[in-house]
Amino acid sequence: MELSWLNWLYEAVAQVIAWIHAGYSTFIPPDNGLNWALTIITLTVLMRLLIFPLFMKQMRSSRKMQELAPKVQELRKRYKNDKQRMNQEVMKVYQEAGANPLGGCLPIVAQFPIFISMFTVLQAIAQDQAKYGMSQEMVDSARSAHVFGAPIPATFFTSSEHIVALGAEPVLTKIVLGIFVAVSSLTTFLTVRQSVTRSMAQMPDNPMAQQQKILMYISPLFAIFSLNFALGLILYWVTTNLWTLGQQHWFYSRHPMPVVDAKGNVVQPEPKPGLLSRILPGKSAAKEPADEPVAEPAPKVIRQQPTRQPRSKRTGSKKS
């Protein structure tokens, strides 16, 4: 899958890998599997932080679409017999509000070149090729690194002879790779499910709902293709899926889905308490009105009426 016009990106990814690996090598042996696992995880986190603004843009666009959901539903009912007019009116509403239905593709599109670069660099390591600015010493270090007994450049279909040449046990390697592929499949399903569930809740009459459900259940099957991927690449994919799960959960909890009240107005619910407020109750106590001290009611003042004195004891009277 090597693309010559992306050589500059391959070299950039290889250089970042070299820097991260050198940093961890100051306190972890260079050939240690933990060193290379942390290198790949750190690279994944850095990449996700780099595209975080795209994620926020995607979520803001999604929120606008949620707010426009009642209008869109009304248009779908009004023009249900004229699909072309309905699509035109719906797109007009989105354009006027600055919402982009394809905004959810931005992070995926941004990740794809990095994924291709990681695949190409790890493939070069697996083939014992010092390319894209990598030294032979670095390639040998990666080839000799094992994660839970499986070599970093090994795939599920790597021959037993090759796995033995990498200093690993073939059966153990396939078991470890199978477990990582299963975790990759599960995290892929949970990531898609989280997004599809939110989308279906915001647009119950979405004509694409059935297709989204099918995609949700088919998506784990794509992980089967990762059997052809090196262990390092599968580790990258699992890490990015876990990051996406946490990132979406953080955003959805801070920005609950708007609801429509009885008058048809869009109301934004209060955000759910974050993890910090759950760990440190004192943080949320100051913000929760229910936890504020309730002032005790003032004692009821009982007014006593003066008794009427006999005329002989009165000294005079005042007019009020």
N, C-alpha and C positions, 0 to 999 in steps of 0.2 A: 504493500500500500504506500510505497514511497513516492512522494510527489516532489519533483525537482524544484518547483517554484516555492516550495515550503522549506527549503534547506536552511534558510535563515532562522526559521522558527525551530527546526530540529536542533540547530546549533545553540539557540538560546535556551531551550529546555535542557539540553545536555550540560550547558554551562551552569545553570541554576542547580541541577542535580549535583554537579561536582562541588559547588560552593557549600550546599547543605551537607553533603556527605563529609566534606573536609571539616566542617564545623562540629558535627557529631563525633568525628574521629579523634577529637581532642580528649574525649573521656570514654569513648566506646571503641573497641578494636575495629579497624576498617572492614575486615572480612566478616564481622558479626552480622547475623541476620537482623538483629534488633536495630543496628545502625541503618541498614538499608530499608527496613520497614518504616522507621521514623523519617528517613529521607523522603520516601514516597508520600507518606502521610503529610509531612510538612509542605511538600510541593503542592499537594492537593489543596490544603488549607490556604496557602498563599494565592493559588489560582482562584479559589472561591472568594477570597477577600477582594481580589482584583475586579471580579465581575459583580460584586455586591451592589454597586449603583444600578446595574441593569436589573437585578432582582427587585430593588426598591421601585424602579420605574415600572416593572411588570406588575407589582402588587398595587401600585397607585392606579394603574390602568384597570386592574381587576376591581378595585374598590369603586371606581367610576361606573364600571359596568354593573356592579351590584346596585348602585344608587339609581341607575337607569332601568333596572329590571322591570319595575311596574309599567313604565312607558312602553318598553319593548313588548311586554305581555299584552298590553292593550292594542298595540299595532298588529301583533300576530293574530289576535282575535278579529280585528277590523278587516284585515286583508288576507284572511285565511284561504280565500278562494282565488287570490291573485298573488302567487308566490313571487313573481318578479317585482311587483309594486311593494310587497311586504319587505323584501330584501333591500330595496332602495330606501324605503322610509327608515328601516332599522339602521342602515349604514349612515343615513343622514343624521340621525339622533346621536350616533357614536361620534361622528366627525364634529358636530357642533359642541359636544361635551369634551372633546379631546381624548376619547377613549379608543384604545386600539385592541380589537379582538385578537390580533396576532401577537400582542405584547408578551404572551407567555412563552413564545418561541425564542425570545432574545437570549436568555441564559443558556439555552440548549445550543443555539447557534454559536455563541461565544465559547462554549466548552468544547465543541467539536474539533477545532484545530489543535487544541491542547491534547485532546484524547488521541488524535492521529499522531501527534508528535511523540507522546509517551509510548504509543504502540511501536512507532518506528525506531525510537532510541532503544527500547527494551528488546526489540527484535534484533537489532545490531549486536547488542550484548549477548543474546542467546546464540547468535551465529559467530561469536568470538571475533567481531569486527570493531576495531577502534576507529570509529567514524564520528563525524560532526564535532570534532574537537576533543573527543574523549581520548584519554591516554590508555595504553594497553594495561597499565597497572590498575586503572579504575575498572576496566572491563573484567580483568581477572578477579578483582575484589568482589564484583557483583556476581560473577559466575560461581564463586565459592561460598557465597552467603546463603544460608538456609533459614527459612521461617517455619518453625514447628517441624523441622526435618525435611522440608521441601525446598529445592533450589529456586531462587528468585526468577531465573529465566525459563523454568520448566513449564510446559503445558500438560494438560491431561493426556494428550495423544503423543507426547514425547516418548520415543522408544526407550525401552528398559536399559539398553546398552548406553544410550546417551545419558540417562539419569544416573547410572552407575559411574559413568565417566565424570559426572559432576559431583561425585562423592555422596550420593544419597541412595536410599532404599526405594526401589520402584513402587512397591505396594503402598508404603507409607506416603510417598509423594502423591499418588493418585487419590488416596483417602483425604489428605489435606486439601488438595485442589478441589475435590468433590465437595467438601464442606464449605470452602470459600465460594464456590459457584452457587451452592444452595443459599448461602447468606446473601450473595449478590442478587439472586432471584427474589428472595424475601424482601430485601430492602427496596428493590425496584418496584415490587407490587405495593408495598406500603407507601412509597413516595407517590405513585400514580393514584392510589386509592385516596390519599389525603387530598390531593388536588381535585380529583373528579367528584368526590363527595361534596366539597365546598362549591364547585361549579354547579352541580345539580341542585343544591340547596338554594342557590341564588337565582337559578332559572329553572323552575320545575317543569315548564312546558317547552324546554329546549328540544328542538327536533333532533339534535345530535346526541341526546341523552343515551339512547340505546347504543350508539356507536362508542360513546365514552365508556359505557359499562363493559362492552366487548373488549375495548382496548385495555381496561383495567385488569381483566382476567387473562388477556393474551400477553401482556407485557412481561410477566415472569418467564415466559417461554423464550424470550429473546436472550435471557441469561444463558441459555443452553449454548449459544454461539460463543460465549466466553470460555467454553472448554478449549477453544483454540487459542486463547489468550495466555500470555505468560502470567505467572503468579503475581509478579509485581504490578501488572496492569489490572488484574482482578482486585488487588488490594487498593489500587487507586479508585476503582469503580465503587467498591464497598464504602470507602471513606467519603466519596462525594455524595453517595446516596444518604448516608447517615447525616452528613452536613445539611443536605436539602431537607430531610425530615425535621431536624432541629430548627432550621431557619424558618420553614413554613409554620411550624407549631408556634414559634416565638411571634411571628407576625400575626397569625390568626388569633392568638390569645390577646394580643395588644389591640387588634382591630377586628372586633367581632362583626359578623355579617349584619348589615342593617336590616331592620324589620319594618313592616308597614303596619301602622296603627289602624284603628277602625275608621278614621277619617281619610285614609289613603295617604297620609304623610309618612315620609321615610324617616325613621327614628334610629339613631345610632346608639346601641346599648353601651353600658359601661364596660371597659376592658376587664378581663379576668385578672386576678392577682398573679403576679409573676413569681418565679421560683425564689427570688431573693426575699420577697415579702412572706413566702411560706416558711422559709428557713428562719427568718428574723421577724417574728410576729410584731415586734415593736415598730418596724418600719411601716407596716400596713395599719397599725393601730391608730397612728396619727392621722391617717387619711380616711378611715372608716368612721362615718358619723355615728354608727351604732356603738362604737367603743368610747365615745366622748362621755365624760362624767355628766350625769344628769343632775341639774340643780334641784335641790330640795324645795318643795313648795313653801312659800312664806306662811308663817302662822296666821290664822284667820283672826282679824281684830274684831273683838266683840265690843260694840259701843254700849256703854251703860247710860241709861237715861237718868238724869237727876230727879230725885223725889220732890214732889211739890211741897213747898213749905207753907205753913199757915200764914194768913195775912198779917198776923201780929209780928212775925219774924222777918218779913220782907223789908228790905231797905230801899228798894227801888227796882226798876226794871229797865232793860235796854232794848231798844228796837234794833232788829237785825235787818 
